[in-house]
Amino acid sequence: MVLAAAVLRGEATGSEADGQRFVDFLAGAEAQAVLKSLGFRDLAGRGGSPAANRVQRLPPPDRAQLDDLLRLLQQAG
């Protein structure tokens, strides 16, 4: 299983520093061990459930794609 985490700005509650601390916590050894035990892949994409080994990983979106996604989210919301 792969999930994303990001630091939000704007409408989010809390400070950017709070968000960065949470992302840093998720990337730390203790949280990574717990997440891996629950079937999540590590930060390099290794591990996870046996079924995850058959899943093709897509590359991250480029800047233009991210801008389009942000625009669509803003229009929807």
PDB file of N, CA, C and O in Angstrom:
ATOM      1  N   MET A   1       0.846  -1.160   0.000  1.00  0.00           N
ATOM      2  CA  MET A   1       0.000   0.000   0.000  1.00  0.00           C
ATOM      3  C   MET A   1       0.900   1.233   0.000  1.00  0.00           C
ATOM      4  O   MET A   1       1.907   1.277   0.707  1.00  0.00           O
ATOM      5  N   VAL A   2       0.534   2.219  -0.786  1.00  0.00           N
ATOM      6  CA  VAL A   2       1.295   3.461  -0.858  1.00  0.00           C
ATOM      7  C   VAL A   2       0.341   4.620  -0.611  1.00  0.00           C
ATOM      8  O   VAL A   2      -0.693   4.731  -1.270  1.00  0.00           O
ATOM      9  N   LEU A   3       0.682   5.472   0.324  1.00  0.00           N
ATOM     10  CA  LEU A   3      -0.079   6.692   0.587  1.00  0.00           C
ATOM     11  C   LEU A   3       0.875   7.863   0.554  1.00  0.00           C
ATOM     12  O   LEU A   3       2.075   7.704   0.777  1.00  0.00           O
ATOM     13  N   ALA A   4       0.348   9.023   0.280  1.00  0.00           N
ATOM     14  CA  ALA A   4       1.175  10.226   0.235  1.00  0.00           C
ATOM     15  C   ALA A   4       0.918  11.098   1.456  1.00  0.00           C
ATOM     16  O   ALA A   4      -0.170  11.075   2.030  1.00  0.00           O
ATOM     17  N   ALA A   5       1.916  11.855   1.839  1.00  0.00           N
ATOM     18  CA  ALA A   5       1.785  12.850   2.903  1.00  0.00           C
ATOM     19  C   ALA A   5       2.430  14.126   2.405  1.00  0.00           C
ATOM     20  O   ALA A   5       3.453  14.087   1.721  1.00  0.00           O
ATOM     21  N   ALA A   6       1.837  15.248   2.745  1.00  0.00           N
ATOM     22  CA  ALA A   6       2.373  16.534   2.303  1.00  0.00           C
ATOM     23  C   ALA A   6       2.055  17.607   3.327  1.00  0.00           C
ATOM     24  O   ALA A   6       1.120  17.473   4.116  1.00  0.00           O
ATOM     25  N   VAL A   7       2.829  18.655   3.306  1.00  0.00           N
ATOM     26  CA  VAL A   7       2.578  19.822   4.147  1.00  0.00           C
ATOM     27  C   VAL A   7       1.674  20.753   3.362  1.00  0.00           C
ATOM     28  O   VAL A   7       1.989  21.128   2.233  1.00  0.00           O
ATOM     29  N   LEU A   8       0.546  21.130   3.961  1.00  0.00           N
ATOM     30  CA  LEU A   8      -0.421  21.985   3.287  1.00  0.00           C
ATOM     31  C   LEU A   8      -0.265  23.430   3.732  1.00  0.00           C
ATOM     32  O   LEU A   8       0.210  23.721   4.830  1.00  0.00           O
ATOM     33  N   ARG A   9      -0.674  24.312   2.857  1.00  0.00           N
ATOM     34  CA  ARG A   9      -0.700  25.746   3.177  1.00  0.00           C
ATOM     35  C   ARG A   9      -2.093  26.258   2.876  1.00  0.00           C
ATOM     36  O   ARG A   9      -2.878  25.566   2.226  1.00  0.00           O
ATOM     37  N   GLY A  10      -2.411  27.440   3.329  1.00  0.00           N
ATOM     38  CA  GLY A  10      -3.688  28.061   2.984  1.00  0.00           C
ATOM     39  C   GLY A  10      -4.773  27.694   3.962  1.00  0.00           C
ATOM     40  O   GLY A  10      -4.754  28.152   5.104  1.00  0.00           O
ATOM     41  N   GLU A  11      -5.723  26.874   3.539  1.00  0.00           N
ATOM     42  CA  GLU A  11      -6.905  26.550   4.322  1.00  0.00           C
ATOM     43  C   GLU A  11      -6.632  25.580   5.470  1.00  0.00           C
ATOM     44  O   GLU A  11      -7.488  25.396   6.336  1.00  0.00           O
ATOM     45  N   ALA A  12      -5.466  24.966   5.488  1.00  0.00           N
ATOM     46  CA  ALA A  12      -5.156  23.957   6.510  1.00  0.00           C
ATOM     47  C   ALA A  12      -5.041  24.611   7.890  1.00  0.00           C
ATOM     48  O   ALA A  12      -4.646  25.770   8.012  1.00  0.00           O
ATOM     49  N   THR A  13      -5.395  23.843   8.926  1.00  0.00           N
ATOM     50  CA  THR A  13      -5.206  24.335  10.286  1.00  0.00           C
ATOM     51  C   THR A  13      -3.837  23.885  10.785  1.00  0.00           C
ATOM     52  O   THR A  13      -3.297  22.888  10.306  1.00  0.00           O
ATOM     53  N   GLY A  14      -3.286  24.604  11.729  1.00  0.00           N
ATOM     54  CA  GLY A  14      -1.941  24.304  12.208  1.00  0.00           C
ATOM     55  C   GLY A  14      -0.931  25.069  11.385  1.00  0.00           C
ATOM     56  O   GLY A  14      -1.271  25.728  10.402  1.00  0.00           O
ATOM     57  N   SER A  15       0.311  24.971  11.801  1.00  0.00           N
ATOM     58  CA  SER A  15       1.364  25.713  11.100  1.00  0.00           C
ATOM     59  C   SER A  15       2.086  24.814  10.115  1.00  0.00           C
ATOM     60  O   SER A  15       1.982  23.588  10.176  1.00  0.00           O
ATOM     61  N   GLU A  16       2.818  25.439   9.210  1.00  0.00           N
ATOM     62  CA  GLU A  16       3.620  24.668   8.262  1.00  0.00           C
ATOM     63  C   GLU A  16       4.645  23.826   9.018  1.00  0.00           C
ATOM     64  O   GLU A  16       4.941  22.700   8.619  1.00  0.00           O
ATOM     65  N   ALA A  17       5.184  24.365  10.103  1.00  0.00           N
ATOM     66  CA  ALA A  17       6.158  23.621  10.912  1.00  0.00           C
ATOM     67  C   ALA A  17       5.519  22.368  11.515  1.00  0.00           C
ATOM     68  O   ALA A  17       6.162  21.321  11.594  1.00  0.00           O
ATOM     69  N   ASP A  18       4.244  22.474  11.944  1.00  0.00           N
ATOM     70  CA  ASP A  18       3.545  21.296  12.480  1.00  0.00           C
ATOM     71  C   ASP A  18       3.429  20.217  11.405  1.00  0.00           C
ATOM     72  O   ASP A  18       3.667  19.038  11.665  1.00  0.00           O
ATOM     73  N   GLY A  19       3.066  20.632  10.214  1.00  0.00           N
ATOM     74  CA  GLY A  19       2.944  19.680   9.109  1.00  0.00           C
ATOM     75  C   GLY A  19       4.264  19.039   8.771  1.00  0.00           C
ATOM     76  O   GLY A  19       4.326  17.835   8.521  1.00  0.00           O
ATOM     77  N   GLN A  20       5.320  19.823   8.759  1.00  0.00           N
ATOM     78  CA  GLN A  20       6.644  19.280   8.449  1.00  0.00           C
ATOM     79  C   GLN A  20       7.094  18.303   9.520  1.00  0.00           C
ATOM     80  O   GLN A  20       7.701  17.283   9.196  1.00  0.00           O
ATOM     81  N   ARG A  21       6.816  18.582  10.782  1.00  0.00           N
ATOM     82  CA  ARG A  21       7.159  17.646  11.868  1.00  0.00           C
ATOM     83  C   ARG A  21       6.421  16.314  11.683  1.00  0.00           C
ATOM     84  O   ARG A  21       6.992  15.249  11.919  1.00  0.00           O
ATOM     85  N   PHE A  22       5.142  16.378  11.257  1.00  0.00           N
ATOM     86  CA  PHE A  22       4.377  15.153  11.052  1.00  0.00           C
ATOM     87  C   PHE A  22       4.952  14.341   9.890  1.00  0.00           C
ATOM     88  O   PHE A  22       5.092  13.123   9.998  1.00  0.00           O
ATOM     89  N   VAL A  23       5.282  15.003   8.788  1.00  0.00           N
ATOM     90  CA  VAL A  23       5.887  14.302   7.647  1.00  0.00           C
ATOM     91  C   VAL A  23       7.229  13.700   8.058  1.00  0.00           C
ATOM     92  O   VAL A  23       7.542  12.570   7.684  1.00  0.00           O
ATOM     93  N   ASP A  24       8.025  14.450   8.825  1.00  0.00           N
ATOM     94  CA  ASP A  24       9.306  13.924   9.306  1.00  0.00           C
ATOM     95  C   ASP A  24       9.096  12.710  10.210  1.00  0.00           C
ATOM     96  O   ASP A  24       9.859  11.746  10.145  1.00  0.00           O
ATOM     97  N   PHE A  25       8.061  12.758  11.053  1.00  0.00           N
ATOM     98  CA  PHE A  25       7.734  11.626  11.915  1.00  0.00           C
ATOM     99  C   PHE A  25       7.400  10.393  11.072  1.00  0.00           C
ATOM    100  O   PHE A  25       7.888   9.298  11.350  1.00  0.00           O
ATOM    101  N   LEU A  26       6.565  10.574  10.041  1.00  0.00           N
ATOM    102  CA  LEU A  26       6.184   9.447   9.183  1.00  0.00           C
ATOM    103  C   LEU A  26       7.392   8.836   8.481  1.00  0.00           C
ATOM    104  O   LEU A  26       7.420   7.632   8.224  1.00  0.00           O
ATOM    105  N   ALA A  27       8.389   9.662   8.172  1.00  0.00           N
ATOM    106  CA  ALA A  27       9.578   9.183   7.480  1.00  0.00           C
ATOM    107  C   ALA A  27      10.599   8.567   8.437  1.00  0.00           C
ATOM    108  O   ALA A  27      11.572   7.960   7.989  1.00  0.00           O
ATOM    109  N   GLY A  28      10.394   8.715   9.738  1.00  0.00           N
ATOM    110  CA  GLY A  28      11.336   8.201  10.727  1.00  0.00           C
ATOM    111  C   GLY A  28      11.296   6.683  10.861  1.00  0.00           C
ATOM    112  O   GLY A  28      10.344   6.032  10.431  1.00  0.00           O
ATOM    113  N   ALA A  29      12.323   6.142  11.451  1.00  0.00           N
ATOM    114  CA  ALA A  29      12.489   4.690  11.562  1.00  0.00           C
ATOM    115  C   ALA A  29      11.346   4.026  12.324  1.00  0.00           C
ATOM    116  O   ALA A  29      10.853   2.977  11.909  1.00  0.00           O
ATOM    117  N   GLU A  30      10.922   4.628  13.436  1.00  0.00           N
ATOM    118  CA  GLU A  30       9.860   4.008  14.245  1.00  0.00           C
ATOM    119  C   GLU A  30       8.542   3.932  13.468  1.00  0.00           C
ATOM    120  O   GLU A  30       7.906   2.879  13.424  1.00  0.00           O
ATOM    121  N   ALA A  31       8.140   5.038  12.864  1.00  0.00           N
ATOM    122  CA  ALA A  31       6.883   5.045  12.099  1.00  0.00           C
ATOM    123  C   ALA A  31       6.985   4.137  10.878  1.00  0.00           C
ATOM    124  O   ALA A  31       6.023   3.450  10.534  1.00  0.00           O
ATOM    125  N   GLN A  32       8.151   4.129  10.220  1.00  0.00           N
ATOM    126  CA  GLN A  32       8.319   3.265   9.049  1.00  0.00           C
ATOM    127  C   GLN A  32       8.198   1.792   9.426  1.00  0.00           C
ATOM    128  O   GLN A  32       7.635   1.007   8.664  1.00  0.00           O
ATOM    129  N   ALA A  33       8.717   1.410  10.585  1.00  0.00           N
ATOM    130  CA  ALA A  33       8.606   0.012  11.034  1.00  0.00           C
ATOM    131  C   ALA A  33       7.150  -0.366  11.269  1.00  0.00           C
ATOM    132  O   ALA A  33       6.718  -1.454  10.888  1.00  0.00           O
ATOM    133  N   VAL A  34       6.392   0.530  11.897  1.00  0.00           N
ATOM    134  CA  VAL A  34       4.970   0.260  12.147  1.00  0.00           C
ATOM    135  C   VAL A  34       4.216   0.184  10.826  1.00  0.00           C
ATOM    136  O   VAL A  34       3.434  -0.741  10.613  1.00  0.00           O
ATOM    137  N   LEU A  35       4.442   1.141   9.945  1.00  0.00           N
ATOM    138  CA  LEU A  35       3.735   1.153   8.656  1.00  0.00           C
ATOM    139  C   LEU A  35       4.070  -0.091   7.839  1.00  0.00           C
ATOM    140  O   LEU A  35       3.183  -0.686   7.228  1.00  0.00           O
ATOM    141  N   LYS A  36       5.337  -0.489   7.824  1.00  0.00           N
ATOM    142  CA  LYS A  36       5.736  -1.691   7.085  1.00  0.00           C
ATOM    143  C   LYS A  36       5.043  -2.928   7.651  1.00  0.00           C
ATOM    144  O   LYS A  36       4.628  -3.807   6.896  1.00  0.00           O
ATOM    145  N   SER A  37       4.916  -3.001   8.977  1.00  0.00           N
ATOM    146  CA  SER A  37       4.251  -4.157   9.591  1.00  0.00           C
ATOM    147  C   SER A  37       2.766  -4.215   9.217  1.00  0.00           C
ATOM    148  O   SER A  37       2.140  -5.271   9.310  1.00  0.00           O
ATOM    149  N   LEU A  38       2.214  -3.089   8.797  1.00  0.00           N
ATOM    150  CA  LEU A  38       0.803  -3.025   8.401  1.00  0.00           C
ATOM    151  C   LEU A  38       0.609  -3.164   6.894  1.00  0.00           C
ATOM    152  O   LEU A  38      -0.507  -3.007   6.399  1.00  0.00           O
ATOM    153  N   GLY A  39       1.688  -3.457   6.155  1.00  0.00           N
ATOM    154  CA  GLY A  39       1.576  -3.702   4.727  1.00  0.00           C
ATOM    155  C   GLY A  39       1.937  -2.532   3.838  1.00  0.00           C
ATOM    156  O   GLY A  39       1.790  -2.622   2.619  1.00  0.00           O
ATOM    157  N   PHE A  40       2.409  -1.428   4.417  1.00  0.00           N
ATOM    158  CA  PHE A  40       2.812  -0.288   3.605  1.00  0.00           C
ATOM    159  C   PHE A  40       4.227  -0.505   3.082  1.00  0.00           C
ATOM    160  O   PHE A  40       5.027  -1.193   3.715  1.00  0.00           O
ATOM    161  N   ARG A  41       4.532   0.075   1.941  1.00  0.00           N
ATOM    162  CA  ARG A  41       5.891   0.040   1.418  1.00  0.00           C
ATOM    163  C   ARG A  41       6.748   1.060   2.150  1.00  0.00           C
ATOM    164  O   ARG A  41       6.230   2.000   2.753  1.00  0.00           O
ATOM    165  N   ASP A  42       8.071   0.867   2.094  1.00  0.00           N
ATOM    166  CA  ASP A  42       8.957   1.850   2.707  1.00  0.00           C
ATOM    167  C   ASP A  42       9.104   3.058   1.787  1.00  0.00           C
ATOM    168  O   ASP A  42       8.492   3.105   0.720  1.00  0.00           O
ATOM    169  N   LEU A  43       9.903   4.023   2.191  1.00  0.00           N
ATOM    170  CA  LEU A  43      10.039   5.261   1.423  1.00  0.00           C
ATOM    171  C   LEU A  43      10.624   5.037   0.037  1.00  0.00           C
ATOM    172  O   LEU A  43      10.392   5.840  -0.867  1.00  0.00           O
ATOM    173  N   ALA A  44      11.378   3.958  -0.143  1.00  0.00           N
ATOM    174  CA  ALA A  44      11.961   3.647  -1.447  1.00  0.00           C
ATOM    175  C   ALA A  44      11.039   2.775  -2.296  1.00  0.00           C
ATOM    176  O   ALA A  44      11.388   2.411  -3.419  1.00  0.00           O
ATOM    177  N   GLY A  45       9.853   2.437  -1.760  1.00  0.00           N
ATOM    178  CA  GLY A  45       8.904   1.621  -2.512  1.00  0.00           C
ATOM    179  C   GLY A  45       9.093   0.129  -2.347  1.00  0.00           C
ATOM    180  O   GLY A  45       8.483  -0.651  -3.079  1.00  0.00           O
ATOM    181  N   ARG A  46       9.925  -0.289  -1.404  1.00  0.00           N
ATOM    182  CA  ARG A  46      10.160  -1.724  -1.179  1.00  0.00           C
ATOM    183  C   ARG A  46       9.207  -2.251  -0.114  1.00  0.00           C
ATOM    184  O   ARG A  46       8.740  -1.506   0.747  1.00  0.00           O
ATOM    185  N   GLY A  47       8.928  -3.546  -0.190  1.00  0.00           N
ATOM    186  CA  GLY A  47       8.117  -4.186   0.837  1.00  0.00           C
ATOM    187  C   GLY A  47       6.642  -4.073   0.549  1.00  0.00           C
ATOM    188  O   GLY A  47       6.228  -3.974  -0.606  1.00  0.00           O
ATOM    189  N   GLY A  48       5.851  -4.088   1.600  1.00  0.00           N
ATOM    190  CA  GLY A  48       4.408  -4.078   1.439  1.00  0.00           C
ATOM    191  C   GLY A  48       3.866  -5.486   1.365  1.00  0.00           C
ATOM    192  O   GLY A  48       4.554  -6.444   1.717  1.00  0.00           O
ATOM    193  N   SER A  49       2.657  -5.612   0.917  1.00  0.00           N
ATOM    194  CA  SER A  49       2.028  -6.924   0.824  1.00  0.00           C
ATOM    195  C   SER A  49       2.564  -7.667  -0.393  1.00  0.00           C
ATOM    196  O   SER A  49       3.086  -7.039  -1.315  1.00  0.00           O
ATOM    197  N   PRO A  50       2.443  -9.003  -0.414  1.00  0.00           N
ATOM    198  CA  PRO A  50       2.892  -9.765  -1.593  1.00  0.00           C
ATOM    199  C   PRO A  50       2.201  -9.305  -2.876  1.00  0.00           C
ATOM    200  O   PRO A  50       2.813  -9.321  -3.944  1.00  0.00           O
ATOM    201  N   ALA A  51       0.946  -8.899  -2.786  1.00  0.00           N
ATOM    202  CA  ALA A  51       0.229  -8.429  -3.977  1.00  0.00           C
ATOM    203  C   ALA A  51       0.847  -7.141  -4.517  1.00  0.00           C
ATOM    204  O   ALA A  51       0.769  -6.868  -5.715  1.00  0.00           O
ATOM    205  N   ALA A  52       1.455  -6.356  -3.640  1.00  0.00           N
ATOM    206  CA  ALA A  52       2.038  -5.085  -4.068  1.00  0.00           C
ATOM    207  C   ALA A  52       3.205  -5.286  -5.017  1.00  0.00           C
ATOM    208  O   ALA A  52       3.514  -4.400  -5.814  1.00  0.00           O
ATOM    209  N   ASN A  53       3.859  -6.439  -4.944  1.00  0.00           N
ATOM    210  CA  ASN A  53       4.993  -6.703  -5.823  1.00  0.00           C
ATOM    211  C   ASN A  53       4.575  -6.820  -7.282  1.00  0.00           C
ATOM    212  O   ASN A  53       5.411  -6.697  -8.178  1.00  0.00           O
ATOM    213  N   ARG A  54       3.283  -7.059  -7.530  1.00  0.00           N
ATOM    214  CA  ARG A  54       2.787  -7.180  -8.898  1.00  0.00           C
ATOM    215  C   ARG A  54       2.256  -5.855  -9.447  1.00  0.00           C
ATOM    216  O   ARG A  54       1.848  -5.783 -10.606  1.00  0.00           O
ATOM    217  N   VAL A  55       2.260  -4.822  -8.630  1.00  0.00           N
ATOM    218  CA  VAL A  55       1.702  -3.533  -9.034  1.00  0.00           C
ATOM    219  C   VAL A  55       2.778  -2.681  -9.687  1.00  0.00           C
ATOM    220  O   VAL A  55       3.886  -2.549  -9.166  1.00  0.00           O
ATOM    221  N   GLN A  56       2.439  -2.106 -10.833  1.00  0.00           N
ATOM    222  CA  GLN A  56       3.375  -1.211 -11.503  1.00  0.00           C
ATOM    223  C   GLN A  56       3.321   0.158 -10.842  1.00  0.00           C
ATOM    224  O   GLN A  56       2.246   0.738 -10.690  1.00  0.00           O
ATOM    225  N   ARG A  57       4.467   0.667 -10.455  1.00  0.00           N
ATOM    226  CA  ARG A  57       4.532   2.001  -9.848  1.00  0.00           C
ATOM    227  C   ARG A  57       4.632   3.036 -10.943  1.00  0.00           C
ATOM    228  O   ARG A  57       5.454   2.912 -11.851  1.00  0.00           O
ATOM    229  N   LEU A  58       3.803   4.053 -10.864  1.00  0.00           N
ATOM    230  CA  LEU A  58       3.828   5.135 -11.840  1.00  0.00           C
ATOM    231  C   LEU A  58       4.786   6.221 -11.378  1.00  0.00           C
ATOM    232  O   LEU A  58       5.000   6.391 -10.177  1.00  0.00           O
ATOM    233  N   PRO A  59       5.367   6.959 -12.323  1.00  0.00           N
ATOM    234  CA  PRO A  59       6.239   8.057 -11.914  1.00  0.00           C
ATOM    235  C   PRO A  59       5.418   9.175 -11.281  1.00  0.00           C
ATOM    236  O   PRO A  59       4.224   9.295 -11.555  1.00  0.00           O
ATOM    237  N   PRO A  60       6.037   9.987 -10.446  1.00  0.00           N
ATOM    238  CA  PRO A  60       5.297  11.109  -9.859  1.00  0.00           C
ATOM    239  C   PRO A  60       4.896  12.102 -10.940  1.00  0.00           C
ATOM    240  O   PRO A  60       5.547  12.178 -11.982  1.00  0.00           O
ATOM    241  N   PRO A  61       3.836  12.858 -10.706  1.00  0.00           N
ATOM    242  CA  PRO A  61       3.408  13.834 -11.708  1.00  0.00           C
ATOM    243  C   PRO A  61       4.442  14.958 -11.847  1.00  0.00           C
ATOM    244  O   PRO A  61       5.152  15.298 -10.900  1.00  0.00           O
ATOM    245  N   ASP A  62       4.501  15.522 -13.058  1.00  0.00           N
ATOM    246  CA  ASP A  62       5.408  16.659 -13.254  1.00  0.00           C
ATOM    247  C   ASP A  62       4.721  17.948 -12.798  1.00  0.00           C
ATOM    248  O   ASP A  62       3.556  17.926 -12.401  1.00  0.00           O
ATOM    249  N   ARG A  63       5.432  19.054 -12.854  1.00  0.00           N
ATOM    250  CA  ARG A  63       4.918  20.335 -12.333  1.00  0.00           C
ATOM    251  C   ARG A  63       3.623  20.755 -13.027  1.00  0.00           C
ATOM    252  O   ARG A  63       2.701  21.235 -12.368  1.00  0.00           O
ATOM    253  N   ALA A  64       3.541  20.582 -14.343  1.00  0.00           N
ATOM    254  CA  ALA A  64       2.339  20.975 -15.086  1.00  0.00           C
ATOM    255  C   ALA A  64       1.139  20.130 -14.643  1.00  0.00           C
ATOM    256  O   ALA A  64       0.036  20.655 -14.491  1.00  0.00           O
ATOM    257  N   GLN A  65       1.349  18.838 -14.437  1.00  0.00           N
ATOM    258  CA  GLN A  65       0.268  17.974 -13.973  1.00  0.00           C
ATOM    259  C   GLN A  65      -0.176  18.360 -12.570  1.00  0.00           C
ATOM    260  O   GLN A  65      -1.372  18.366 -12.277  1.00  0.00           O
ATOM    261  N   LEU A  66       0.772  18.681 -11.705  1.00  0.00           N
ATOM    262  CA  LEU A  66       0.423  19.122 -10.351  1.00  0.00           C
ATOM    263  C   LEU A  66      -0.374  20.423 -10.390  1.00  0.00           C
ATOM    264  O   LEU A  66      -1.346  20.581  -9.651  1.00  0.00           O
ATOM    265  N   ASP A  67       0.033  21.344 -11.243  1.00  0.00           N
ATOM    266  CA  ASP A  67      -0.695  22.607 -11.373  1.00  0.00           C
ATOM    267  C   ASP A  67      -2.125  22.367 -11.859  1.00  0.00           C
ATOM    268  O   ASP A  67      -3.064  22.994 -11.370  1.00  0.00           O
ATOM    269  N   ASP A  68      -2.287  21.455 -12.828  1.00  0.00           N
ATOM    270  CA  ASP A  68      -3.631  21.118 -13.325  1.00  0.00           C
ATOM    271  C   ASP A  68      -4.482  20.497 -12.216  1.00  0.00           C
ATOM    272  O   ASP A  68      -5.651  20.848 -12.057  1.00  0.00           O
ATOM    273  N   LEU A  69      -3.896  19.581 -11.456  1.00  0.00           N
ATOM    274  CA  LEU A  69      -4.634  18.952 -10.360  1.00  0.00           C
ATOM    275  C   LEU A  69      -5.055  19.982  -9.313  1.00  0.00           C
ATOM    276  O   LEU A  69      -6.185  19.949  -8.827  1.00  0.00           O
ATOM    277  N   LEU A  70      -4.153  20.887  -8.969  1.00  0.00           N
ATOM    278  CA  LEU A  70      -4.466  21.922  -7.997  1.00  0.00           C
ATOM    279  C   LEU A  70      -5.594  22.818  -8.505  1.00  0.00           C
ATOM    280  O   LEU A  70      -6.507  23.162  -7.754  1.00  0.00           O
ATOM    281  N   ARG A  71      -5.527  23.192  -9.777  1.00  0.00           N
ATOM    282  CA  ARG A  71      -6.578  24.025 -10.362  1.00  0.00           C
ATOM    283  C   ARG A  71      -7.924  23.317 -10.299  1.00  0.00           C
ATOM    284  O   ARG A  71      -8.929  23.933  -9.945  1.00  0.00           O
ATOM    285  N   LEU A  72      -7.956  22.031 -10.639  1.00  0.00           N
ATOM    286  CA  LEU A  72      -9.210  21.271 -10.596  1.00  0.00           C
ATOM    287  C   LEU A  72      -9.756  21.154  -9.173  1.00  0.00           C
ATOM    288  O   LEU A  72     -10.960  21.278  -8.947  1.00  0.00           O
ATOM    289  N   LEU A  73      -8.853  20.913  -8.217  1.00  0.00           N
ATOM    290  CA  LEU A  73      -9.291  20.835  -6.819  1.00  0.00           C
ATOM    291  C   LEU A  73      -9.867  22.163  -6.333  1.00  0.00           C
ATOM    292  O   LEU A  73     -10.869  22.186  -5.618  1.00  0.00           O
ATOM    293  N   GLN A  74      -9.240  23.249  -6.716  1.00  0.00           N
ATOM    294  CA  GLN A  74      -9.724  24.561  -6.321  1.00  0.00           C
ATOM    295  C   GLN A  74     -11.077  24.870  -6.944  1.00  0.00           C
ATOM    296  O   GLN A  74     -11.930  25.485  -6.305  1.00  0.00           O
ATOM    297  N   GLN A  75     -11.276  24.450  -8.183  1.00  0.00           N
ATOM    298  CA  GLN A  75     -12.571  24.663  -8.856  1.00  0.00           C
ATOM    299  C   GLN A  75     -13.665  23.821  -8.214  1.00  0.00           C
ATOM    300  O   GLN A  75     -14.819  24.243  -8.141  1.00  0.00           O
ATOM    301  N   ALA A  76     -13.302  22.636  -7.751  1.00  0.00           N
ATOM    302  CA  ALA A  76     -14.293  21.731  -7.176  1.00  0.00           C
ATOM    303  C   ALA A  76     -14.684  22.130  -5.752  1.00  0.00           C
ATOM    304  O   ALA A  76     -15.756  21.775  -5.262  1.00  0.00           O
ATOM    305  N   GLY A  77     -13.797  22.872  -5.106  1.00  0.00           N
ATOM    306  CA  GLY A  77     -13.995  23.022  -3.710  1.00  0.00           C
ATOM    307  C   GLY A  77     -14.476  24.224  -3.092  1.00  0.00           C
ATOM    308  O   GLY A  77     -14.621  24.275  -1.870  1.00  0.00           O
TER     309      GLY A  77
END
